[in-house]
Every structure is written in C-alpha cells, then in structure tokens.
Amino acid sequence: MADLVAWAERFIATPSESKLGNAAIADLARELCAELGLAGELEAVHAGGIQHHMVSVEAGPAAGAGGGLLLVTHLDTVPPGELAAWTATGGDPFRPTREGDRLYGLGSADAKVDFVCKAHALAAERARLARPVRLAGTFGEEIGMLGARWLVESGATEGFRFALVGEPSELAVIHAHKGYAVYEARVRLEPLAETCAWALETHDVRGAAAHSSAPELGKNAVLAALERVEKSGALGVAALAGGGAVNVVPDRCEVALVRETRGAGDSVETPVFAAKPLVSFLAAWRELEAKLASPRDSRFSPDRSVASLGRVALDGEHAVFGLDVRPIPGADAELLLAPLARAAELRVVRKNPALETPRDAELVRTLEAALREAGVAPRVETKATCTEAGVLAAAGLEAVVLGPGTSVGNVHKPNEHTKVSQLHQAVSIYRAAIARLAGPGGAPCT
C-alpha cells in the first residue's frame, strides 16, 4: 500500500491555486490512484475562463445500480499570501514540514490532502463493494464551487444517494453550514480639481489574515485603510489597493492620502479623488456590521451571519471592492447588504447554498457508527464556512462534510497545518463508511 504521509507531502508540494488551474495536482492524483490499483480518469473542463481537470474514480457496480456513494474533495487552494509569513515551512508554503503530529503546508487541511485519505480507503474496500462509489477530485472550489456545480450539471451525481465531502472538521460530522455569496461593490469617486498644491502620504497598512468565515480572528487591512482615510481628514486619495481572495481577511492595503500644502507640492501623475465617497462607504459597512448582529443561531460559531471585505482597487473613477457574506440558514444575503446598496453599486458574483441535512438523517447516523468503529468519539456539528456539500444537497443528495484538520483559525492563512494522526484516522473512518454505505449487506444503520 502506498505510504499515506509521503503522498500527503507530495500533494502539499504540488501548487494548485484555483486561478492557475489544477493540471499538475490532477496528474498527481491520477498517479496516486494508479499506485493504489484504482483507475483514475481526468476530464478537462473549461470553467470561469480557466482550464481545469476533474479527477474521477469509479468503483463497484455502475452508477444507477442502487443508491451510490459520492466521495468528494477539492484539489485547489487559495493563494499562499505573503511567503515570509510561512515561518513553519521556511517561507515556502509548498515545502511540507513535519513538527510532531503536525504537517504544515498549503492545502494540508483545506483540503486536497483529504483526497489521499479517501483514495487509500477506497482502494482497501473496492473488492467488497455492492453499490457504486465515485471518488471525485474537484476544481475551483475556492472560486465558486465550480467543480461541484459541474458534477451536478454534467449529470455525474445521478444514481448517487449520499455525498461525503472533505473539508477540515477535525473528524466531526458537519450536517449544516452557512451559505456563501460574493459581491462586487463599485463606489463612484469624485475627481479633485487641482486648485492648490498637494502633499502625498503613502501608507502601507498592515492587518492579520484569517478565513472570512471568522473575520474577528483577523484584522482587515482594507477596513483599516478606510479608517485611515476617515481619521486623517485628508482631501482625497491617489491610490487604494489591497487584499486578494475575497474569502481571506486581507493583511495588507496601500493607500495614498492627499493633503493640501502651503509649500511645494508633490508631483501627482495619477488621478486624485475626494475622500468623501470612501468615508460614506465605510459608514455603510459599519451599518452592515450592526445589522449582522441579529438574528443569531447558536448552532454556529460565529452564531450570526458575517461579512468581510476581501480586496479593493481603483478602476477609473471607481473604487471596486470584493466582499463576501455568509448568511445563517434562513437569512438572505441581499437583504443583509441593503446598507451597502445605498453607498455603492452591488453586483452578485456568485451565490452558494447553505447546508441543512437533518441531524437524524440516515447518512449522519451511519457516519456516527463509522466513527465509533474507527475508535473516534462521534461528534455532529455545524460549520461557519460554505462547502460543496451545499451544492450537492441542493441537487437532491443527502450530503455531509467530514475531514481531518482544523478549520477555524488555521486555513486560508500562513502556517496552515493538519494532524498526521487524523489523516490515519480519516482513512479508517472512510473505510468503515464505505463498507456500511456501499458494502455487501451493509445497509445504512437505522
């Protein structure tokens, strides 16, 4: 049998940022499958202006021969961010590094290493399958659940009843999670007429990265830059740029403030815009944050809907912000963002559904039994982030999330890591789940 940890390290060492495509990691996944005796197939898919690859492994009877099991893990990752911040890996996020039970590196927890665990489990159980099982390594999860949507739209979910989606949950069964929506907010700016001499002050505003599902764990540099504009009393700005992926709290933003001066002015070659519209947008954001305080749902942490500004850039006479919002089940993203609509032109980039599989659903109870069989105390919880499970559940599958690694305070930031012990436990859990859901006579527990 292929070495689990060695393959996990190879997956970490292979870059697979969403917007760069996933050809290299898809080839590696197929190589892993071949070493395990599984027939991995690649299908090229053009989505979101990028060439991606879906990795698929079919095992057991053909789909449609009874309620099958879909095993899903996304192979793409967010960008690594500032390399120097990856102190645990010597400044290289693609250098897998062991420290005790921890394995550091981008994608160690979220979530491509989970594919290695699922492949090992399927290889161990494939000879005993009585129902179809499909292992899918998806693409573009971090930029709109592109792979999960393709699975549904291409008909690849037909004939399957259950979906087990890999995301870091510390091996807890996640039966419900928040929704997710991405918006673009365009703030119209007012050019400043050059009626006096100007002095420029350029500030490199620093924050702290965090996953946007828990923005309070980070410090938003874009918001801090807007606060710098507000508190400075500056006439305007000549530059404003920061952030990257909208699902990451930005840790850096540059702003160039413009002040009136009585002395020799600075040479300003770029347009200069009044500060007022940006200050108004900041006030609207504060109103939004107050609106998010209720209603609350104690099943989640944070126990309310949240929103995060992920990036900003100047585009002609507009400041363009990228932001996301994560509504608790039953909340509507558009209604939550009403305060922003008065200060900016909003455009929906994408919306992903929440997940609400019943706590006593057959799949949940079966996985609790699988956890006990693997020697892991079963826990059934919720998740603040949005996953491919929501897309699959909306298509009619009974779906849950489960995977090794910690999510909150760990993923979408430097020094992401997983626990090697949980990788081994995940294989045991997946084997037990496959046997119960797709094995001979292994009817789901009741």
KAWO-V404845 format. One record per residue. N is the residue number from 1. SS is DSSP state (2 for helix, 1 for strand, 0 for the rest). PHI is phi in radians with two decimals (999 if undefined). PSI is psi as a letter, one per 20 degrees, with the letter a starting at -180 (999 if undefined). Layout:
n=N ss=SS phi=PHI psi=PSI
n=N ss=SS phi=PHI psi=PSI
//
This chain:
n=1 ss=0 phi=999 psi=p
n=2 ss=0 phi=-1.04 psi=q
n=3 ss=0 phi=-1.31 psi=o
n=4 ss=2 phi=-1.05 psi=g
n=5 ss=2 phi=-1.24 psi=h
n=6 ss=2 phi=-1.06 psi=g
n=7 ss=2 phi=-1.23 psi=h
n=8 ss=2 phi=-1.03 psi=g
n=9 ss=2 phi=-1.15 psi=h
n=10 ss=2 phi=-1.14 psi=h
n=11 ss=2 phi=-1.13 psi=g
n=12 ss=2 phi=-1.08 psi=h
n=13 ss=0 phi=-1.27 psi=i
n=14 ss=0 phi=-1.82 psi=o
n=15 ss=0 phi=-1.03 psi=q
n=16 ss=0 phi=-2.63 psi=l
n=17 ss=1 phi=-1.04 psi=p
n=18 ss=2 phi=-0.86 psi=g
n=19 ss=2 phi=-1.35 psi=i
n=20 ss=2 phi=-1.78 psi=j
n=21 ss=0 phi=1.41 psi=r
n=22 ss=0 phi=-2.24 psi=k
n=23 ss=2 phi=-1.03 psi=g
n=24 ss=2 phi=-1.16 psi=g
n=25 ss=2 phi=-1.24 psi=h
n=26 ss=2 phi=-1.14 psi=g
n=27 ss=2 phi=-1.08 psi=g
n=28 ss=2 phi=-1.16 psi=h
n=29 ss=2 phi=-1.09 psi=g
n=30 ss=2 phi=-1.15 psi=h
n=31 ss=2 phi=-1.11 psi=g
n=32 ss=2 phi=-1.03 psi=g
n=33 ss=2 phi=-1.02 psi=g
n=34 ss=2 phi=-1.08 psi=g
n=35 ss=2 phi=-1.13 psi=h
n=36 ss=0 phi=-1.56 psi=i
n=37 ss=0 phi=1.44 psi=j
n=38 ss=0 phi=-1.80 psi=q
n=39 ss=0 phi=-1.62 psi=n
n=40 ss=1 phi=-1.49 psi=p
n=41 ss=1 phi=-2.05 psi=q
n=42 ss=1 phi=-1.94 psi=p
n=43 ss=1 phi=-2.25 psi=p
n=44 ss=1 phi=-1.29 psi=p
n=45 ss=1 phi=-2.33 psi=p
n=46 ss=1 phi=-1.67 psi=o
n=47 ss=1 phi=-2.54 psi=p
n=48 ss=0 phi=1.08 psi=k
n=49 ss=0 phi=1.34 psi=j
n=50 ss=1 phi=-2.25 psi=q
n=51 ss=1 phi=-1.49 psi=o
n=52 ss=1 phi=-2.01 psi=r
n=53 ss=1 phi=-2.42 psi=p
n=54 ss=1 phi=-1.62 psi=p
n=55 ss=1 phi=-1.78 psi=p
n=56 ss=1 phi=-2.29 psi=p
n=57 ss=1 phi=-2.25 psi=p
n=58 ss=1 phi=-1.79 psi=p
n=59 ss=1 phi=-2.48 psi=q
n=60 ss=0 phi=1.39 psi=a
n=61 ss=0 phi=-1.05 psi=r
n=62 ss=0 phi=-1.13 psi=q
n=63 ss=0 phi=-0.98 psi=p
n=64 ss=0 phi=1.80 psi=i
n=65 ss=0 phi=-1.55 psi=k
n=66 ss=0 phi=2.21 psi=r
n=67 ss=0 phi=-0.98 psi=o
n=68 ss=1 phi=-1.63 psi=r
n=69 ss=1 phi=-2.04 psi=p
n=70 ss=1 phi=-1.84 psi=p
n=71 ss=1 phi=-1.83 psi=p
n=72 ss=1 phi=-2.22 psi=p
n=73 ss=1 phi=-2.53 psi=p
n=74 ss=1 phi=-1.48 psi=q
n=75 ss=0 phi=-1.72 psi=i
n=76 ss=0 phi=-1.60 psi=r
n=77 ss=1 phi=-2.30 psi=r
n=78 ss=0 phi=-1.26 psi=r
n=79 ss=0 phi=-1.09 psi=q
n=80 ss=0 phi=-1.28 psi=i
n=81 ss=0 phi=1.35 psi=b
n=82 ss=0 phi=-1.22 psi=o
n=83 ss=2 phi=-1.10 psi=h
n=84 ss=2 phi=-1.10 psi=h
n=85 ss=2 phi=-1.33 psi=i
n=86 ss=0 phi=-1.46 psi=m
n=87 ss=2 phi=-1.19 psi=h
n=88 ss=2 phi=-1.27 psi=i
n=89 ss=2 phi=-2.06 psi=k
n=90 ss=0 phi=1.16 psi=k
n=91 ss=0 phi=1.46 psi=j
n=92 ss=0 phi=-2.16 psi=o
n=93 ss=0 phi=-1.16 psi=i
n=94 ss=0 phi=-1.78 psi=j
n=95 ss=0 phi=-1.86 psi=n
n=96 ss=0 phi=-1.03 psi=p
n=97 ss=1 phi=-2.34 psi=p
n=98 ss=1 phi=-1.63 psi=p
n=99 ss=1 phi=-2.48 psi=n
n=100 ss=0 phi=1.12 psi=c
n=101 ss=0 phi=-1.49 psi=i
n=102 ss=1 phi=-1.65 psi=p
n=103 ss=1 phi=-2.10 psi=o
n=104 ss=1 phi=-1.63 psi=q
n=105 ss=0 phi=2.52 psi=q
n=106 ss=0 phi=-1.15 psi=p
n=107 ss=0 phi=1.58 psi=j
n=108 ss=0 phi=-1.12 psi=h
n=109 ss=0 phi=-1.86 psi=h
n=110 ss=0 phi=-2.13 psi=n
n=111 ss=0 phi=-2.51 psi=j
n=112 ss=0 phi=-1.15 psi=h
n=113 ss=2 phi=-1.12 psi=h
n=114 ss=2 phi=-1.05 psi=h
n=115 ss=2 phi=-1.05 psi=h
n=116 ss=2 phi=-1.07 psi=g
n=117 ss=2 phi=-1.13 psi=g
n=118 ss=2 phi=-1.13 psi=g
n=119 ss=2 phi=-1.11 psi=g
n=120 ss=2 phi=-1.08 psi=g
n=121 ss=2 phi=-1.15 psi=g
n=122 ss=2 phi=-1.14 psi=h
n=123 ss=2 phi=-1.08 psi=h
n=124 ss=2 phi=-1.29 psi=h
n=125 ss=2 phi=-1.89 psi=i
n=126 ss=2 phi=-1.07 psi=h
n=127 ss=2 phi=-1.27 psi=i
n=128 ss=2 phi=-1.97 psi=j
n=129 ss=1 phi=-1.40 psi=p
n=130 ss=0 phi=-1.99 psi=i
n=131 ss=0 phi=-2.30 psi=q
n=132 ss=0 phi=-1.19 psi=q
n=133 ss=1 phi=-2.26 psi=p
n=134 ss=1 phi=-2.16 psi=p
n=135 ss=1 phi=-1.70 psi=p
n=136 ss=1 phi=-2.14 psi=p
n=137 ss=1 phi=-1.71 psi=o
n=138 ss=1 phi=-1.61 psi=r
n=139 ss=0 phi=-2.24 psi=r
n=140 ss=0 phi=1.04 psi=k
n=141 ss=2 phi=-1.12 psi=h
n=142 ss=2 phi=-1.31 psi=i
n=143 ss=2 phi=-2.18 psi=k
n=144 ss=0 phi=2.21 psi=k
n=145 ss=0 phi=0.95 psi=k
n=146 ss=2 phi=-1.06 psi=g
n=147 ss=2 phi=-1.18 psi=g
n=148 ss=2 phi=-1.10 psi=g
n=149 ss=2 phi=-1.11 psi=h
n=150 ss=2 phi=-1.14 psi=h
n=151 ss=2 phi=-0.97 psi=g
n=152 ss=2 phi=-1.21 psi=g
n=153 ss=2 phi=-1.17 psi=h
n=154 ss=0 phi=-1.48 psi=i
n=155 ss=0 phi=1.49 psi=j
n=156 ss=0 phi=-1.26 psi=i
n=157 ss=0 phi=-1.66 psi=i
n=158 ss=0 phi=-1.18 psi=p
n=159 ss=0 phi=1.53 psi=j
n=160 ss=1 phi=-1.96 psi=p
n=161 ss=1 phi=-1.78 psi=h
n=162 ss=1 phi=-2.02 psi=q
n=163 ss=1 phi=-2.34 psi=p
n=164 ss=1 phi=-1.96 psi=o
n=165 ss=1 phi=-1.80 psi=p
n=166 ss=1 phi=-1.51 psi=o
n=167 ss=0 phi=-2.62 psi=q
n=168 ss=0 phi=-1.10 psi=p
n=169 ss=0 phi=-2.43 psi=j
n=170 ss=0 phi=0.95 psi=k
n=171 ss=0 phi=1.23 psi=j
n=172 ss=0 phi=-1.43 psi=q
n=173 ss=1 phi=-1.46 psi=p
n=174 ss=1 phi=-1.74 psi=o
n=175 ss=1 phi=-1.75 psi=i
n=176 ss=1 phi=-2.62 psi=q
n=177 ss=1 phi=-2.60 psi=r
n=178 ss=0 phi=-1.26 psi=r
n=179 ss=0 phi=-1.41 psi=a
n=180 ss=1 phi=-2.65 psi=p
n=181 ss=1 phi=-2.42 psi=q
n=182 ss=1 phi=-2.00 psi=p
n=183 ss=1 phi=-2.24 psi=q
n=184 ss=1 phi=-1.90 psi=p
n=185 ss=1 phi=-2.02 psi=o
n=186 ss=1 phi=-1.87 psi=o
n=187 ss=1 phi=-1.78 psi=o
n=188 ss=1 phi=-1.27 psi=p
n=189 ss=0 phi=-1.81 psi=q
n=190 ss=0 phi=-1.91 psi=o
n=191 ss=1 phi=-1.07 psi=q
n=192 ss=0 phi=-1.54 psi=p
n=193 ss=0 phi=-1.34 psi=p
n=194 ss=0 phi=-1.45 psi=n
n=195 ss=0 phi=-1.84 psi=i
n=196 ss=0 phi=-2.69 psi=r
n=197 ss=1 phi=-1.39 psi=q
n=198 ss=1 phi=-2.01 psi=q
n=199 ss=1 phi=-2.05 psi=p
n=200 ss=1 phi=-1.75 psi=p
n=201 ss=1 phi=-2.21 psi=o
n=202 ss=1 phi=-1.73 psi=p
n=203 ss=1 phi=-2.12 psi=p
n=204 ss=1 phi=-1.73 psi=n
n=205 ss=1 phi=-1.48 psi=p
n=206 ss=1 phi=-1.86 psi=q
n=207 ss=0 phi=-2.34 psi=b
n=208 ss=1 phi=-2.45 psi=p
n=209 ss=0 phi=-1.23 psi=q
n=210 ss=1 phi=-2.84 psi=r
n=211 ss=1 phi=-1.24 psi=q
n=212 ss=2 phi=-1.21 psi=i
n=213 ss=2 phi=-1.25 psi=i
n=214 ss=2 phi=-2.35 psi=m
n=215 ss=2 phi=-1.07 psi=h
n=216 ss=2 phi=-1.20 psi=i
n=217 ss=2 phi=-1.44 psi=i
n=218 ss=0 phi=-2.10 psi=a
n=219 ss=1 phi=-2.31 psi=o
n=220 ss=0 phi=-1.35 psi=o
n=221 ss=2 phi=-1.23 psi=h
n=222 ss=2 phi=-1.17 psi=g
n=223 ss=2 phi=-1.08 psi=g
n=224 ss=2 phi=-1.09 psi=h
n=225 ss=2 phi=-1.17 psi=g
n=226 ss=2 phi=-1.12 psi=h
n=227 ss=2 phi=-1.14 psi=h
n=228 ss=2 phi=-1.11 psi=g
n=229 ss=2 phi=-1.07 psi=g
n=230 ss=2 phi=-1.10 psi=g
n=231 ss=2 phi=-1.31 psi=h
n=232 ss=2 phi=-1.27 psi=h
n=233 ss=0 phi=1.23 psi=j
n=234 ss=0 phi=-1.14 psi=q
n=235 ss=0 phi=-1.15 psi=h
n=236 ss=1 phi=-2.98 psi=a
n=237 ss=1 phi=-2.31 psi=q
n=238 ss=1 phi=-1.93 psi=i
n=239 ss=1 phi=-2.72 psi=q
n=240 ss=1 phi=-2.76 psi=o
n=241 ss=1 phi=-2.69 psi=p
n=242 ss=1 phi=-3.09 psi=r
n=243 ss=1 phi=1.40 psi=a
n=244 ss=0 phi=-2.71 psi=d
n=245 ss=0 phi=-1.13 psi=p
n=246 ss=0 phi=-1.21 psi=i
n=247 ss=0 phi=-1.58 psi=j
n=248 ss=1 phi=-2.16 psi=p
n=249 ss=1 phi=-1.12 psi=p
n=250 ss=0 phi=-1.21 psi=p
n=251 ss=0 phi=-1.84 psi=j
n=252 ss=1 phi=-2.72 psi=p
n=253 ss=1 phi=-2.67 psi=p
n=254 ss=1 phi=-1.81 psi=p
n=255 ss=1 phi=-2.38 psi=p
n=256 ss=1 phi=-1.95 psi=o
n=257 ss=1 phi=-1.51 psi=q
n=258 ss=1 phi=-2.03 psi=p
n=259 ss=1 phi=-2.14 psi=q
n=260 ss=1 phi=-1.35 psi=q
n=261 ss=1 phi=-2.34 psi=q
n=262 ss=0 phi=-1.56 psi=i
n=263 ss=0 phi=-1.61 psi=b
n=264 ss=0 phi=-1.19 psi=p
n=265 ss=0 phi=-1.43 psi=r
n=266 ss=0 phi=-1.45 psi=q
n=267 ss=0 phi=-1.35 psi=p
n=268 ss=0 phi=-2.03 psi=o
n=269 ss=0 phi=-1.60 psi=i
n=270 ss=0 phi=-1.79 psi=q
n=271 ss=0 phi=-1.05 psi=q
n=272 ss=0 phi=-2.07 psi=p
n=273 ss=1 phi=-2.14 psi=q
n=274 ss=1 phi=-1.10 psi=q
n=275 ss=0 phi=-1.38 psi=h
n=276 ss=2 phi=-0.96 psi=g
n=277 ss=2 phi=-1.07 psi=h
n=278 ss=2 phi=-1.24 psi=h
n=279 ss=2 phi=-1.15 psi=h
n=280 ss=2 phi=-1.13 psi=h
n=281 ss=2 phi=-1.13 psi=h
n=282 ss=2 phi=-1.09 psi=g
n=283 ss=2 phi=-1.11 psi=h
n=284 ss=2 phi=-1.15 psi=h
n=285 ss=2 phi=-1.14 psi=g
n=286 ss=2 phi=-1.11 psi=h
n=287 ss=2 phi=-1.13 psi=h
n=288 ss=2 phi=-1.06 psi=g
n=289 ss=2 phi=-1.05 psi=h
n=290 ss=2 phi=-1.17 psi=h
n=291 ss=2 phi=-1.17 psi=h
n=292 ss=0 phi=-1.26 psi=i
n=293 ss=0 phi=-1.16 psi=h
n=294 ss=0 phi=-2.61 psi=q
n=295 ss=0 phi=-1.32 psi=r
n=296 ss=1 phi=-2.09 psi=q
n=297 ss=0 phi=-2.39 psi=o
n=298 ss=0 phi=-1.16 psi=i
n=299 ss=0 phi=-1.24 psi=i
n=300 ss=0 phi=-1.98 psi=q
n=301 ss=0 phi=-2.36 psi=o
n=302 ss=0 phi=-1.08 psi=q
n=303 ss=0 phi=-1.55 psi=k
n=304 ss=1 phi=-2.60 psi=r
n=305 ss=0 phi=-1.21 psi=q
n=306 ss=1 phi=-2.32 psi=q
n=307 ss=1 phi=-2.46 psi=q
n=308 ss=1 phi=-2.57 psi=p
n=309 ss=1 phi=-1.45 psi=o
n=310 ss=1 phi=-1.70 psi=h
n=311 ss=1 phi=-2.85 psi=r
n=312 ss=1 phi=-2.64 psi=q
n=313 ss=1 phi=-2.73 psi=q
n=314 ss=1 phi=-1.51 psi=p
n=315 ss=1 phi=-2.40 psi=n
n=316 ss=0 phi=1.07 psi=c
n=317 ss=0 phi=-1.75 psi=k
n=318 ss=1 phi=-2.34 psi=q
n=319 ss=1 phi=-1.72 psi=p
n=320 ss=1 phi=-1.92 psi=o
n=321 ss=1 phi=-1.86 psi=q
n=322 ss=1 phi=-1.85 psi=p
n=323 ss=1 phi=-2.51 psi=q
n=324 ss=1 phi=-2.28 psi=q
n=325 ss=1 phi=-2.40 psi=q
n=326 ss=1 phi=-2.16 psi=n
n=327 ss=0 phi=-1.35 psi=q
n=328 ss=0 phi=-1.17 psi=q
n=329 ss=0 phi=-0.91 psi=p
n=330 ss=0 phi=1.69 psi=i
n=331 ss=0 phi=-1.56 psi=q
n=332 ss=0 phi=-1.97 psi=p
n=333 ss=2 phi=-1.04 psi=g
n=334 ss=2 phi=-1.11 psi=g
n=335 ss=2 phi=-1.19 psi=h
n=336 ss=2 phi=-1.08 psi=h
n=337 ss=0 phi=-1.54 psi=j
n=338 ss=2 phi=-0.92 psi=g
n=339 ss=2 phi=-1.03 psi=h
n=340 ss=2 phi=-1.18 psi=h
n=341 ss=2 phi=-1.10 psi=i
n=342 ss=0 phi=-1.48 psi=i
n=343 ss=0 phi=-2.02 psi=i
n=344 ss=0 phi=-2.71 psi=r
n=345 ss=1 phi=-1.53 psi=o
n=346 ss=1 phi=-1.75 psi=p
n=347 ss=1 phi=-2.30 psi=p
n=348 ss=1 phi=-1.31 psi=p
n=349 ss=1 phi=-1.57 psi=g
n=350 ss=1 phi=-2.87 psi=q
n=351 ss=1 phi=-2.38 psi=p
n=352 ss=1 phi=-2.12 psi=q
n=353 ss=0 phi=-1.32 psi=q
n=354 ss=0 phi=-1.28 psi=r
n=355 ss=1 phi=-2.06 psi=p
n=356 ss=1 phi=-2.49 psi=m
n=357 ss=0 phi=-1.30 psi=p
n=358 ss=0 phi=-0.96 psi=q
n=359 ss=0 phi=-1.02 psi=h
n=360 ss=0 phi=-1.78 psi=j
n=361 ss=0 phi=-1.09 psi=q
n=362 ss=2 phi=-1.01 psi=g
n=363 ss=2 phi=-1.14 psi=g
n=364 ss=2 phi=-1.08 psi=g
n=365 ss=2 phi=-1.16 psi=h
n=366 ss=2 phi=-1.14 psi=g
n=367 ss=2 phi=-1.22 psi=h
n=368 ss=2 phi=-1.05 psi=g
n=369 ss=2 phi=-1.16 psi=h
n=370 ss=2 phi=-1.13 psi=h
n=371 ss=2 phi=-1.11 psi=g
n=372 ss=2 phi=-1.09 psi=g
n=373 ss=2 phi=-1.08 psi=h
n=374 ss=0 phi=-1.48 psi=j
n=375 ss=0 phi=1.41 psi=k
n=376 ss=0 phi=-2.00 psi=p
n=377 ss=0 phi=-1.09 psi=p
n=378 ss=0 phi=-1.22 psi=p
n=379 ss=0 phi=-2.30 psi=p
n=380 ss=1 phi=-2.07 psi=p
n=381 ss=1 phi=-2.39 psi=a
n=382 ss=1 phi=-2.04 psi=r
n=383 ss=1 phi=-2.40 psi=p
n=384 ss=0 phi=-1.38 psi=h
n=385 ss=0 phi=-1.57 psi=r
n=386 ss=0 phi=-1.76 psi=q
n=387 ss=0 phi=-2.38 psi=r
n=388 ss=2 phi=-1.12 psi=i
n=389 ss=2 phi=-1.06 psi=h
n=390 ss=2 phi=-1.09 psi=g
n=391 ss=2 phi=-1.13 psi=g
n=392 ss=2 phi=-1.23 psi=h
n=393 ss=2 phi=-1.15 psi=h
n=394 ss=2 phi=-1.11 psi=h
n=395 ss=0 phi=-1.53 psi=j
n=396 ss=0 phi=1.87 psi=i
n=397 ss=0 phi=-1.48 psi=q
n=398 ss=1 phi=-1.47 psi=o
n=399 ss=1 phi=-2.25 psi=q
n=400 ss=1 phi=-2.48 psi=r
n=401 ss=1 phi=-2.04 psi=p
n=402 ss=0 phi=-2.79 psi=p
n=403 ss=0 phi=-3.08 psi=r
n=404 ss=0 phi=-1.31 psi=q
n=405 ss=0 phi=1.73 psi=q
n=406 ss=0 phi=-1.67 psi=q
n=407 ss=0 phi=-1.68 psi=f
n=408 ss=0 phi=-1.13 psi=p
n=409 ss=0 phi=1.36 psi=j
n=410 ss=0 phi=-2.20 psi=g
n=411 ss=0 phi=-1.49 psi=r
n=412 ss=0 phi=1.09 psi=k
n=413 ss=0 phi=-2.74 psi=r
n=414 ss=0 phi=-1.02 psi=q
n=415 ss=0 phi=1.18 psi=k
n=416 ss=0 phi=-0.96 psi=q
n=417 ss=1 phi=-2.64 psi=r
n=418 ss=1 phi=-2.31 psi=r
n=419 ss=1 phi=-1.78 psi=p
n=420 ss=2 phi=-1.05 psi=h
n=421 ss=2 phi=-1.08 psi=h
n=422 ss=2 phi=-1.28 psi=h
n=423 ss=2 phi=-1.10 psi=g
n=424 ss=2 phi=-1.14 psi=g
n=425 ss=2 phi=-1.13 psi=h
n=426 ss=2 phi=-1.05 psi=g
n=427 ss=2 phi=-1.04 psi=g
n=428 ss=2 phi=-1.10 psi=g
n=429 ss=2 phi=-1.13 psi=g
n=430 ss=2 phi=-1.12 psi=h
n=431 ss=2 phi=-1.07 psi=g
n=432 ss=2 phi=-1.13 psi=h
n=433 ss=2 phi=-1.16 psi=g
n=434 ss=2 phi=-1.07 psi=g
n=435 ss=2 phi=-1.09 psi=g
n=436 ss=2 phi=-1.32 psi=h
n=437 ss=2 phi=-1.62 psi=h
n=438 ss=2 phi=-2.38 psi=j
n=439 ss=1 phi=-1.49 psi=r
n=440 ss=0 phi=-1.14 psi=p
n=441 ss=0 phi=1.21 psi=j
n=442 ss=0 phi=-1.55 psi=l
n=443 ss=0 phi=-1.05 psi=q
n=444 ss=0 phi=-0.91 psi=q
n=445 ss=0 phi=-1.12 psi=q
n=446 ss=0 phi=-2.14 psi=999
//
